[in-house]
């Protein structure tokens, strides 16, 4: 039988782009399905799973405001985009028989549950996947920060950053430099000082201040999420 996973409760953060496939925009249902399979494989181990999904495949506040939109309005649009991604993931997970709740930081009771911490914890205890949508509910933040915030609130033991096209944290961009080196382990302070591409700085600071490890791995490998949970495969541990 497989080894007992080292983590009982985790946060999985993926970007919105992880759901768009090769389309360059929006949602690609077969890709959503594939990511849902990755989540199910970990859920099958008995691990309690929180998820935060970005919205960049649909709308980013910064790009809206760069084109003349008022920043906070653009950010709310970005938060709404994350709700669409969360609903797509919920649908895919439930199609695989994994019970799941979408919990929104912005109230929209017909669509998703409001965020009530104790209620979310109860869902996790009942082995329901909790997808935290609408970011933190505040403009000027990102879904990385939402992932770090909810991971702390839910007492997750680690944040798993599922990336596309890269399998960890490198000293320089591996797509541009053939001699780029992947770290097995890197400290929070080094991430911040060297501006390594892990999460944005406020999210890293929030993880550091609560000593919450961040595991950066590739979402491209089938079974990758489950593998990293078992301590296999390549990944970078930030702590
Ligand atoms: N956003 C926000 N507050 C939050 C989380 C997200 O205002 O707490 C907005 C912000 O405009 C951001 C957009 O939602 O650009 C989409 O989130 P993000 O860029 O983090 O998505 P990702 O890059 O992970 O797909």
Boltz pocket constraint, residues with backbone or C-beta under 6 A from the ligand:
constraints:
  - pocket:
      binder: B
      contacts: [[A, 14], [A, 15], [A, 16], [A, 17], [A, 53], [A, 54], [A, 55], [A, 56], [A, 57], [A, 59], [A, 60], [A, 61], [A, 62], [A, 74], [A, 75], [A, 76], [A, 77], [A, 78], [A, 79], [A, 81], [A, 82], [A, 134], [A, 135], [A, 136], [A, 137], [A, 138], [A, 139], [A, 140], [A, 141], [A, 142], [A, 143], [A, 144], [A, 145], [A, 146]]
      max_distance: 6.0
